[in-house]
Amino acid sequence: MGHHVDGGDGAPGPATPQQLAKRVGPPVLGSVVFLALFIWIVGVSMHTPKPHDAPFGLVGDRAAVQPLEQQLEGAGSAFDVKVYPTAEAAREAVIDQDVLGAFVPGTDKAELMVATGIGQTPKMFYTGFFNEMAHQQGFELVTNDVAPVPQGDLLGLVAFFVFASLTVASVLCQVLFSFLARGVPFRVWFGAAVAFGLLAGTTVCLFADPVLGALDGHFLQITTLTCLYGFVIVASMAAFQALLGLPGIPLGALTLLPFGIGTSGGTVHPDFLPNFYRQISPYMASSAEVGGLRGIAYMDGSGVGRSFLVLGIWAVVALLLVGLGGMLKARRAGGAASADPSGRKNGRVAAPSAV
């Protein structure tokens, strides 16, 4: 393929190596920088996960279990101990995600309650910790998974892959929309974003539930959450673009993809994340999506209300920012048209657009 530039007399001439380098260099270097940031952001979140004041249940009379409570709380900052009078109360607390696990002490035999429905990280840490304790103190440890994952999702990662695939598709949708449908009115963009959310969310849930059998049951509730999430990501990308223009594409993608993955809790539970990621995780749309899917599918619906609330707030804020960006763009266009009356068409200035 030939590459030509204007030779100065109107006739195209061959592009020099320097001119070609200026054209192809920025996308190559920009992509490498994006890749490096992506790996760094995600890698930091997943590097050596460990609990930070993670809520953990201890069963028994407070006076009787006080020495064990002090022992657990003395294990660095891993445990934030909550005492429950009965094993059933502790079990309900685990399912409600008030605690990530619970321990029922005993002289010869003790029980450890875990829930793989919230992810594998807490189970791996607690089983390792209490198996070591059992070995040192000479008692038998029985592990009870009170919220197991189904056969179709033995690793408990389907919710994460649903989130990740939908995030990539949603970011791509808005990027394509901004290039192929630039300048369309807000109502047209809004309708297209809603349509994408409905179609994409339903598609991914059809694969995750009826086809693969990984998120078995509660199809309507899971699909509603996922459709809302797809719309939220499209709207969030549009908000970045509306306010920042072209730089909003990489900045939005970095926020929603690597930061979304790092704070989602999909591979590392939020209470096991580094401090910064752990602090922002409860307010991220990614965490709301993954936590909501797991709550619906595995945890008897615990935490789902918060997931819908977080996604609803993201949707409202994103739409407000898209509208604000559209108004600022229209104002700038109106100012330019006032300065150059020849730029006006039919005596009117273009209406605000979303992209």
Helices and strands as residue ranges (DSSP letters): E 4-6, E 12-14, H 17-46, E 54-59, H 62-73, E 79-84, H 87-95, E 102-104, E 109-114, G 116-118, H 120-137, E 140-145, G 151-153, H 158-180, H 186-206, I 207-211, H 219-244, H 248-256, H 258-263, G 270-272, H 275-280, G 281-283, H 285-298, H 304-339, G 341-343
